[in-house]
Amino acid sequence: MKVDNERRRGVSYLKRVADVNAIYQQWAKSGLSNREIWRRYIYPVYGISERAMYKMLKIDVKVRRDNAASPRPLLLFDFDDE
């Protein structure tokens, strides 16, 4: 059974997490503070709160990519009218 903090995330959420992590890694190396990175580069594009950014930074996107391999119900049916 999954716990609330381990629930499945959608592919679009994982892409947004990966994008936020990439932006953060790019600017953290330059010496900017976390709040400045959020204010200048993340909030204008994604419109998320600073707290949401910190949650996204904790997620390891490589580990959580199980959604792409899971079967999707609509792909199990053959819709060809032959």
N, C-alpha and C positions, 0 to 999 in steps of 0.2 A: 504494500500500500504506500502511496506517495504522500509525503508530508506537504503542507502548503508551500513551503519555501523551495520544494523540489518539483513543483508542477511543470508540465510540459510547456514550452514556449513556442510561439509560432516562428516560422522562418523569417518573416519580416522583422520581428523583434530581435532575433539573433543577428540579422544584418545591421540593424541600428546599434546594437551593442558592440559589434565589431567595428563599426564606423566611429563610435564614440571612443572606444579604446585606442584606435589608431590615431585619432586627433589628439587624445590625451598624451599618448606616448611621444608623438612628434613634438609637442610643445613643452612637455615636462623636462625633456633633455635640455631645452634652452634656458631653464631656470625660472620660468614663470610659476607663480603660485597656483594652486588648484582652483581657487576662486576666480582668478584672472583668466585661466584657461576656459573655465565654464562660462564666464561673462562675455569674453571676446569671441570664442570660436564654437562653443557647443550650444549655448542657449539661443543665439540668433538662427541657427540652422534647424535644430530639433525641438526647441521650445520646451525643454524638460527642466525640472528643478535641480538644484545643486544636490539635493538628497538622492534624487533618481540617478544622477550621474554617478554618485558614489556606489549605489547598488549595482549599476551596470559595470563599473570597474572591477567589482568582485567576481563577476561571472566569467568563467573560462569558456570561451566560445568553442574551442576545439573539443572539449569534453561533451558539451551539450548539443552536438549536431546530430543527435539520434532522430530528430524529426524528419530529416530528408530520407532516411532509410525505412521509416515506418510505412506500412501499406496504407494507401488512401482508398477508401471504399469506392469512389467513382471510377477508379482505374481498373477495378476487378471485373467490370461488365464490358461486354462486347456490344457496341452500339451500331455496328455495321448492319445494314438491311440487305443481306444477301440471301 
